Structure formats: structure tokens, C-alpha cells
Amino acid sequence: MLDDLWYGNIVPFESFLDGRRDYRELMKIMASDREKLEKNFTPEQSDWLTKYDDIINEMHSIAEAEAFKYGFRLALNLTVESLHDQ
């Protein structure tokens, strides 16, 4: 499993929401609404929206990485604690 993680065969940030129907529905709504916005925007407003999207994506990327690291550390601490108590 560690080899798979190292070599990119396991990609947690891409697969942990795959089974969530509610998430997929929200993504569809968001994409549809974004298309509606872009149709009515001037080129300058479209550029602003693209920059905004880039910032939001970067923020989500940072938050997801931190959540992954926190969850990993928590799981290891729980494992160590459970082994220590035996």
C-alpha cells in the first residue's frame, strides 16, 4: 500500500468523494451556474472569475492536503495508542 501511495497509484484527493451522489449533484449545479454566469459576463469579468476560481482551487488544495496530513497523523496516533495499551 505504501508503494502504491508513493508511486501515485492511490490518489486520496481524487477518490474519496467518488461515491457521494450529493457531491456530484452539487458539482453539476455549480458547473451549470458558472456557465450561466460566463454567458453574461464581459471579457474582463470572465478573467476575474477565472482568477477567482484559481484562488478557490488553491485554497481547497491546501485545505485538502492539511486534512489528509491531520487524518494520517490521527490514525497513526490511534494505532500507536491502541498497541501501547495491550
C-alpha positions as CSV (number, residue, x, y, z in Angstrom):
1,M,0.0,0.0,0.0
2,L,2.9,2.4,0.8
3,D,4.4,1.7,-2.6
4,D,1.1,2.4,-4.3
5,L,0.8,5.6,-2.4
6,W,4.4,6.6,-3.2
7,Y,4.1,5.8,-6.9
8,G,0.7,7.6,-7.3
9,N,-1.4,4.6,-7.7
10,I,-3.5,5.7,-4.7
11,V,-4.8,9.2,-5.1
12,P,-6.9,10.0,-2.0
13,F,-7.9,13.5,-3.0
14,E,-9.4,12.2,-6.2
15,S,-11.2,9.2,-5.0
16,F,-12.6,9.9,-1.5
17,L,-15.7,11.7,-2.9
18,D,-16.4,9.4,-5.9
19,G,-19.3,7.6,-4.2
20,R,-21.0,10.7,-3.0
21,R,-24.1,11.3,-5.1
22,D,-24.8,14.6,-3.3
23,Y,-21.4,15.9,-4.1
24,R,-21.7,15.0,-7.8
25,E,-25.1,16.8,-7.9
26,L,-23.6,19.9,-6.3
27,M,-20.8,19.9,-8.8
28,K,-23.3,19.7,-11.7
29,I,-25.3,22.6,-10.3
30,M,-22.1,24.6,-9.8
31,A,-20.9,23.9,-13.4
32,S,-24.3,24.9,-14.8
33,D,-24.5,28.1,-12.8
34,R,-20.9,29.0,-13.8
35,E,-21.8,28.6,-17.4
36,K,-24.8,30.9,-17.0
37,L,-22.6,33.5,-15.3
38,E,-20.0,33.4,-18.1
39,K,-22.6,33.9,-20.8
40,N,-23.5,37.2,-19.3
41,F,-20.0,38.4,-18.3
42,T,-17.8,40.8,-20.2
43,P,-14.3,39.5,-21.1
44,E,-12.9,41.5,-18.1
45,Q,-15.4,39.8,-15.8
46,S,-14.6,36.4,-17.2
47,D,-11.0,37.0,-16.5
48,W,-11.8,38.0,-12.9
49,L,-13.9,34.8,-12.5
50,T,-11.1,32.7,-13.8
51,K,-8.6,34.3,-11.3
52,Y,-11.2,33.8,-8.5
53,D,-11.5,30.1,-9.5
54,D,-7.8,29.7,-9.4
55,I,-7.6,31.2,-5.9
56,I,-10.5,29.0,-4.7
57,N,-8.9,25.9,-6.2
58,E,-5.6,26.7,-4.5
59,M,-7.3,27.2,-1.1
60,H,-9.1,23.9,-1.5
61,S,-5.9,22.2,-2.4
62,I,-4.2,23.5,0.7
63,A,-7.1,22.6,2.9
64,E,-7.3,19.0,1.5
65,A,-3.6,18.4,2.0
66,E,-3.8,19.6,5.6
67,A,-6.9,17.5,6.2
68,F,-5.1,14.5,4.8
69,K,-2.0,15.0,6.9
70,Y,-4.1,15.6,10.0
71,G,-6.1,12.4,9.4
72,F,-3.0,10.4,8.7
73,R,-1.3,11.6,12.0
74,L,-4.5,10.9,13.9
75,A,-4.8,7.4,12.5
76,L,-1.1,6.7,13.4
77,N,-1.6,8.1,16.9
78,L,-4.7,6.0,17.4
79,T,-2.8,2.9,16.2
80,V,0.2,3.6,18.5
81,E,-2.1,4.2,21.4
82,S,-4.1,1.0,20.8
83,L,-0.9,-1.1,20.6
84,H,0.5,0.6,23.7
85,D,-2.5,-0.3,25.8
86,Q,-2.2,-4.1,25.0
